Amino acid sequence: MVTSGPAQTRSFSPLTAAFLVDLVDLITFGPLGIRAGLLLGALAGFVLAPSLGFEKRRWLPALLAGVYCMVPGTAVVPLAAALTGLRLLSAPREPAPPVEGEREEPTGSIDANYRSSWDEDPKRPPD
C-alpha cells in the first residue's frame, strides 16, 4: 500500500514491495529474464529500497532483486511475496496503545466502600 506522510514522501509496505518485485520477475519471464532480469530487478530494488529502510545501502536490495529476477523458474511463483507474508505473519505483535477515553481493564479488586444498587433496601436510609 502506498502511503503519503506530512512531507509528501511515499513509502511501500514490505508486502507491496515484494509484490512489485514479483511483478517485475513475471515481466522478465523466459529468455528475456536471463538477459534483462538483472537490470530490471536491480532497478526495482533500487527504487524500492529507501521506502523499506535502506537509504544508505540501496545496492543490497537492488542486487538481491536483480538476481532474483534473473534466476529462471521464479517467475511463475510469487516467492518474494510469499516469504515476506510468512515473515510478517510470524513476527511478534505489540499490543495496540490504549485509545484516549477508553476505560482501563479491571484489576480484579473491589473497592471496600462499594455498594451495589440492587442490594440497597428502598425503605432503609443510606449510611
C-alpha positions as CSV (number, residue, x, y, z in Angstrom):
1,M,0.0,0.0,0.0
2,V,1.3,3.4,-0.9
3,T,1.1,6.0,1.9
4,S,1.9,9.6,2.0
5,G,3.2,11.4,5.0
6,P,3.3,15.0,6.0
7,A,6.3,15.7,3.8
8,Q,4.6,14.1,0.8
9,T,7.0,11.2,0.9
10,R,5.8,7.8,-0.4
11,S,6.6,4.5,1.2
12,F,5.6,1.0,0.4
13,S,4.8,-1.8,2.8
14,P,7.2,-4.7,2.6
15,L,4.5,-6.9,1.2
16,T,3.7,-4.4,-1.6
17,A,7.3,-4.1,-2.4
18,A,7.6,-7.8,-2.7
19,F,4.6,-8.0,-5.0
20,L,6.2,-5.3,-7.2
21,V,9.5,-7.3,-7.4
22,D,7.4,-10.4,-8.3
23,L,5.6,-8.4,-11.0
24,V,9.0,-7.4,-12.5
25,D,10.0,-11.1,-12.2
26,L,6.9,-12.1,-14.1
27,I,7.5,-9.5,-16.8
28,T,11.0,-10.9,-17.3
29,F,9.8,-14.4,-17.8
30,G,11.7,-16.7,-20.2
31,P,14.8,-15.9,-22.1
32,L,14.2,-12.2,-21.5
33,G,14.7,-12.7,-17.8
34,I,18.2,-14.1,-18.2
35,R,19.2,-11.0,-20.2
36,A,17.1,-8.2,-18.7
37,G,16.1,-9.6,-15.3
38,L,19.2,-8.5,-13.5
39,L,18.9,-4.9,-14.8
40,L,15.1,-4.5,-14.3
41,G,15.1,-6.3,-11.0
42,A,18.0,-4.2,-9.7
43,L,16.3,-1.0,-10.9
44,A,13.1,-2.1,-9.0
45,G,15.1,-2.9,-5.9
46,F,17.0,0.4,-6.1
47,V,13.8,2.4,-6.3
48,L,12.0,0.5,-3.5
49,A,15.0,0.4,-1.1
50,P,14.5,3.8,0.6
51,S,10.9,3.1,1.4
52,L,11.9,-0.1,3.1
53,G,14.6,1.5,5.3
54,F,17.7,1.0,3.1
55,E,18.5,4.7,2.4
56,K,22.3,4.2,2.9
57,R,22.7,0.7,1.4
58,R,20.4,0.8,-1.6
59,W,22.7,-1.5,-3.6
60,L,21.9,-4.5,-1.3
61,P,18.2,-4.8,-2.1
62,A,18.9,-3.8,-5.7
63,L,21.4,-6.7,-6.1
64,L,19.1,-9.2,-4.4
65,A,16.1,-8.2,-6.5
66,G,18.2,-8.3,-9.7
67,V,19.5,-11.8,-9.0
68,Y,16.0,-12.9,-8.0
69,C,14.5,-11.7,-11.3
70,M,17.3,-13.2,-13.3
71,V,17.1,-16.7,-11.9
72,P,15.0,-19.0,-14.1
73,G,11.9,-20.6,-12.6
74,T,11.0,-17.9,-10.1
75,A,8.6,-16.0,-12.4
76,V,5.6,-18.3,-12.0
77,V,5.8,-18.5,-8.2
78,P,5.4,-15.2,-6.2
79,L,8.2,-16.3,-3.9
80,A,9.2,-12.8,-2.7
81,A,5.6,-12.0,-1.6
82,A,5.1,-15.4,0.0
83,L,8.3,-15.2,2.0
84,T,7.6,-11.6,3.1
85,G,4.0,-12.6,4.1
86,L,5.2,-15.5,6.1
87,R,7.8,-13.3,7.9
88,L,5.1,-10.7,8.6
89,L,2.7,-13.3,10.0
90,S,5.4,-14.9,12.2
91,A,6.6,-11.6,13.6
92,P,5.6,-10.9,17.3
93,R,2.9,-8.3,17.5
94,E,2.9,-5.5,20.0
95,P,-0.3,-4.6,21.8
96,A,-2.0,-1.5,20.5
97,P,-1.7,1.6,22.7
98,P,-4.9,2.5,24.6
99,V,-7.2,4.9,22.9
100,E,-7.8,8.1,24.8
101,G,-11.1,8.0,26.7
102,E,-11.1,4.2,26.7
103,R,-11.7,2.5,30.1
104,E,-8.9,0.5,31.6
105,E,-9.2,-3.2,32.2
106,P,-10.4,-4.0,35.7
107,T,-7.7,-5.1,38.1
108,G,-9.8,-7.7,39.9
109,S,-10.0,-6.0,43.2
110,I,-13.2,-4.4,44.6
111,D,-13.3,-1.1,46.5
112,A,-14.0,-1.6,50.2
113,N,-16.8,1.1,50.1
114,Y,-18.5,-0.5,47.1
115,R,-22.3,-1.0,47.3
116,S,-24.4,-2.4,44.5
117,S,-27.6,-0.7,43.7
118,W,-29.7,-3.9,43.8
119,D,-28.6,-4.7,47.4
120,E,-30.0,-1.5,48.8
121,D,-33.3,-1.6,50.6
122,P,-35.5,1.2,49.3
123,K,-37.0,1.6,52.8
124,R,-33.7,1.9,54.6
125,P,-32.0,5.3,54.5
126,P,-28.4,5.4,53.1
127,D,-25.5,5.3,55.6
